């Protein structure tokens, strides 16, 4: 599961995109989530004071961190949840059998 804490706007093929980043873990400098078209974020145009290719904290732009994830992250989160529930069920079942 990832939350967007930083955002960078860029132009590609005359279309504006946003690169979404979470806070990086201690072992790397950045944690990129994905790129999306700005219209997917509900943005029509960027304010004049926003510079392309500069990373901003979303809170500095007046936005609270928001959920965004790669499908792979969602899949892994779901697998971990299923494994935890099944492991707990098996552990409790073993405990009651003794």
C-alpha positions as CSV (number, residue, x, y, z in Angstrom):
1,X,0.0,0.0,0.0
2,X,1.4,3.4,-0.9
3,X,0.4,7.0,-0.2
4,X,1.4,9.9,-2.3
5,X,3.5,12.3,-0.2
6,X,5.4,14.0,-3.1
7,X,4.4,14.8,-6.7
8,X,6.3,16.0,-9.7
9,X,4.7,17.3,-12.9
10,X,6.3,16.8,-16.3
11,X,5.5,17.1,-20.0
12,X,5.6,14.1,-22.3
13,X,4.4,14.2,-25.9
14,X,2.7,17.5,-25.2
15,X,0.7,16.0,-22.4
16,X,1.0,16.8,-18.7
17,X,1.7,14.0,-16.3
18,X,2.3,13.7,-12.6
19,X,4.9,11.4,-11.1
20,X,3.6,10.2,-7.7
21,X,6.0,9.3,-4.8
22,X,5.6,7.9,-1.3
23,X,8.0,8.7,1.5
24,X,11.2,6.6,0.8
25,X,12.3,3.8,3.1
26,X,15.7,4.3,4.8
27,X,17.5,2.2,2.2
28,X,16.8,4.4,-0.9
29,X,16.4,8.1,-1.9
30,X,12.9,8.0,-3.4
31,X,10.0,5.7,-3.7
32,X,8.2,6.2,-7.0
33,X,4.7,4.8,-7.3
34,X,3.5,5.6,-10.8
35,X,2.9,8.2,-13.4
36,X,-0.6,9.4,-14.3
37,X,-2.1,12.0,-16.6
38,X,-3.0,15.1,-14.6
39,X,-6.6,14.8,-15.7
40,X,-6.7,11.4,-13.8
41,X,-6.1,13.5,-10.7
42,X,-8.9,15.9,-11.6
43,X,-6.5,18.7,-12.6
44,X,-7.3,20.7,-15.7
45,X,-4.3,23.1,-15.7
46,X,-1.4,23.7,-13.4
47,X,-1.1,27.0,-11.4
48,X,1.5,29.4,-12.8
49,X,3.8,29.0,-9.8
50,X,4.3,25.2,-10.3
51,X,7.5,24.3,-12.1
52,X,7.7,21.2,-14.3
53,X,10.2,18.6,-13.3
54,X,10.4,19.8,-9.7
55,X,9.2,17.6,-6.9
56,X,6.7,19.0,-4.4
57,X,5.4,17.8,-1.1
58,X,1.6,17.4,-1.6
59,X,0.9,19.1,1.7
60,X,2.8,22.2,0.4
61,X,0.2,22.2,-2.4
62,X,-2.7,22.1,0.1
63,X,-3.4,18.4,-0.5
64,X,-3.4,15.7,2.2
65,X,-1.4,12.5,1.3
66,X,-3.7,10.2,-0.7
67,X,-3.8,6.5,-1.5
68,X,-2.3,5.4,-4.8
69,X,-0.7,2.1,-5.6
70,X,0.5,-0.1,-8.4
71,X,-1.7,-3.1,-9.0
72,X,1.3,-5.2,-7.9
73,X,1.2,-3.6,-4.5
74,X,-2.5,-4.2,-4.1
75,X,-2.0,-7.8,-5.1
76,X,0.8,-8.3,-2.6
77,X,-1.2,-6.6,0.1
78,X,-4.1,-8.9,-0.5
79,X,-1.9,-12.0,-0.5
80,X,-0.3,-10.9,2.8
81,X,-3.8,-10.4,4.3
82,X,-5.0,-13.9,3.1
83,X,-1.8,-15.5,4.4
84,X,-2.2,-13.8,7.8
85,X,-5.8,-14.8,8.2
86,X,-5.1,-18.4,7.1
87,X,-2.0,-18.6,9.3
88,X,-3.9,-17.3,12.3
89,X,-6.8,-19.8,11.7
90,X,-4.3,-22.7,11.5
91,X,-2.4,-21.5,14.6
92,X,-5.6,-21.2,16.6
93,X,-6.9,-24.5,15.4
94,X,-3.6,-26.2,16.4
95,X,-3.8,-24.5,19.8
96,X,-7.3,-25.9,20.4
97,X,-6.4,-29.4,19.4
98,X,-3.8,-29.7,22.2
